[in-house]
Amino acid sequence: MGALILPHDSAVSDLLGELDDRISNRHTIERRKLLYLEKLKSAARDDFSAKRLLYANLYREYLNFDVDSAILYAMKEEQEALYAGDNKSIIDARLNLQSAYTLAGQYVESFRIQDTLDTLYMDCEQKRRYFYNRRELYGGLLESAVSDSISKEYNEIVSHSINRMFHLTRRESVDYLFCGLITFVTKEEMQMLVLQK
């Protein structure tokens, strides 16, 4: 077999050149991000609500960059929310913490957090996040299920969580499209779900 020869495309070459530049500057970009994060940390030293917001922002910044740091800042966010006694902030912090634990594969910790949450006290957005986290948790467990019965049970929980996310999301919302994308449903299945709503 011969080598695959692609036609020369200057747009592709330009894009590849830009990608090479970004990759070669990765350390500079990472250093700038770390400096930015340090600046955020020093911005709110003594104000409790500012600290809580800061920790939530640091959690989001670190989540796909350094999951251990994301867990740390979600824990700090939870501590500040508990200190302030703000139920909405406590729930938000715990949803963040559960998401980070699941992403890190720390399923026992994720279950521990899930057990502290009750959808009765959540607003609509928090409920969507709760069911998304639940879908991610059981989806991760589904990949390593050791028996067909456990696999079936996890699959049902994943399906239920996705259905709840659809139910809690308006059809006009971009989030509704996101719900469809994470389910990998066919166009016909998506239309059925829209009609059911």
C-alpha positions in Angstrom: 0.0 0.0 0.0 1.2 3.5 -0.8 1.2 6.5 1.5 -1.9 8.6 1.6 -1.3 11.8 -0.2 -3.5 14.7 0.7 -3.9 17.8 -1.6 -2.1 20.8 -0.3 -4.5 23.2 1.3 -3.1 26.5 2.6 -5.9 26.9 5.2 -5.0 23.5 6.7 -1.3 24.4 6.6 -2.0 27.7 8.3 -4.1 25.9 10.9 -1.4 23.3 11.6 1.2 26.0 11.9 -1.0 27.8 14.5 -1.5 24.6 16.3 2.3 24.0 16.4 2.8 27.5 17.8 0.3 26.9 20.5 1.9 23.5 21.5 5.3 25.0 21.6 4.0 27.8 23.9 2.2 25.4 26.2 4.4 26.1 29.2 4.0 29.9 28.8 0.2 29.5 28.6 0.2 27.2 31.6 2.4 29.7 33.6 0.0 32.6 32.6 -3.0 30.5 33.8 -1.3 29.8 37.1 -0.4 33.4 37.6 -4.0 34.3 36.8 -5.2 31.8 39.4 -2.8 33.2 42.0 -4.2 36.6 41.3 -7.8 35.3 41.9 -6.7 33.7 45.2 -5.3 36.9 46.6 -8.4 39.0 45.5 -10.6 37.9 48.4 -8.8 37.1 51.6 -11.4 38.0 54.3 -14.8 38.5 52.7 -16.8 35.3 53.2 -19.2 35.7 50.2 -16.3 36.8 48.0 -14.3 33.8 49.2 -17.1 31.4 48.4 -17.4 32.9 44.9 -13.7 32.8 44.5 -13.5 29.1 45.5 -16.3 28.3 43.0 -14.5 30.1 40.3 -11.2 28.4 41.1 -13.0 25.0 41.1 -14.2 25.7 37.6 -10.8 26.9 36.4 -9.0 23.8 37.8 -11.6 21.2 36.9 -10.2 20.2 33.5 -6.7 21.4 34.4 -6.0 19.8 37.8 -8.8 17.7 39.3 -7.1 17.4 42.7 -7.0 21.2 43.0 -10.6 21.4 41.8 -11.6 19.0 44.6 -9.7 21.1 47.1 -11.5 24.3 46.1 -14.9 22.7 46.0 -14.2 21.6 49.6 -13.2 25.1 50.5 -16.3 26.4 48.8 -18.5 24.0 50.8 -16.8 25.1 54.1 -17.5 28.7 53.4 -21.1 27.9 52.4 -21.6 25.9 55.6 -20.1 28.7 57.7 -22.5 31.2 56.1 -25.4 28.8 56.4 -26.5 29.5 52.8 -28.4 26.4 51.6 -28.2 27.2 47.9 -24.5 27.7 48.1 -24.1 24.5 50.1 -25.9 22.6 47.4 -23.9 24.2 44.6 -20.6 23.4 46.4 -21.6 19.8 47.0 -22.6 19.5 43.3 -19.2 20.8 42.3 -17.5 18.4 44.7 -19.5 15.4 43.5 -18.7 16.3 39.9 -14.9 16.6 40.6 -14.9 13.3 42.6 -16.7 11.5 39.7 -14.2 13.0 37.2 -11.3 11.8 39.3 -12.9 8.3 39.5 -13.4 8.6 43.2 -16.9 7.0 43.1 -17.2 6.2 46.8 -16.7 9.9 47.6 -19.1 10.9 44.9 -21.8 8.6 46.4 -21.1 10.1 49.8 -21.8 13.6 48.5 -24.9 12.3 46.6 -26.3 11.0 49.8 -26.2 14.5 51.3 -28.3 16.0 48.5 -32.0 16.1 48.3 -33.7 17.5 45.1 -36.6 18.7 47.2 -34.4 21.7 48.3 -32.9 22.4 44.8 -33.8 25.0 42.2 -34.3 23.8 38.6 -30.7 24.4 37.6 -29.4 22.5 40.6 -31.7 19.6 39.8 -30.3 19.5 36.2 -26.8 19.4 37.6 -27.7 16.8 40.1 -29.1 14.5 37.4 -26.1 15.2 35.1 -23.7 14.3 38.0 -25.8 11.2 38.6 -25.6 10.2 34.9 -21.9 10.7 34.9 -21.4 8.7 38.1 -23.5 5.7 37.0 -22.2 6.0 33.5 -18.6 5.6 34.9 -19.7 2.7 37.0 -21.5 1.1 34.0 -18.2 0.9 32.1 -16.8 -1.4 34.8 -20.0 -3.3 35.8 -19.2 -7.0 36.6 -22.5 -8.5 35.8 -25.4 -8.1 33.4 -27.9 -7.4 36.3 -25.7 -4.6 37.7 -25.1 -3.3 34.2 -28.9 -3.2 33.6 -29.5 -1.4 36.9 -26.8 1.2 36.2 -28.1 1.7 32.7 -31.7 2.3 34.0 -30.3 4.9 36.4 -28.4 6.6 33.6 -31.6 6.6 31.4 -33.7 7.9 34.3 -31.2 10.7 34.9 -31.2 11.7 31.3 -35.0 11.7 31.2 -35.1 13.9 34.3 -32.6 16.3 32.7 -34.8 16.5 29.6 -37.9 17.1 31.8 -36.2 19.9 33.6 -34.9 21.7 30.5 -37.0 23.9 28.2 -37.0 22.8 24.6 -35.8 26.2 23.4 -32.7 26.0 25.5 -29.3 25.1 24.3 -29.1 22.8 27.3 -31.9 20.8 25.8 -29.7 20.1 22.8 -26.8 19.2 25.1 -29.1 16.7 26.9 -29.7 15.1 23.5 -26.0 15.0 22.6 -25.0 13.3 25.8 -27.5 10.5 25.2 -26.3 9.7 21.7 -29.9 9.3 20.6 -31.0 9.1 17.0 -32.9 11.9 15.4 -36.1 9.9 15.6 -35.6 9.2 19.4 -34.9 12.9 19.9 -38.1 13.8 18.1 -40.0 11.3 20.3 -38.6 13.0 23.4 -39.6 16.4 22.2 -43.1 15.2 21.4 -43.4 13.6 24.9 -42.5 16.9 26.6 
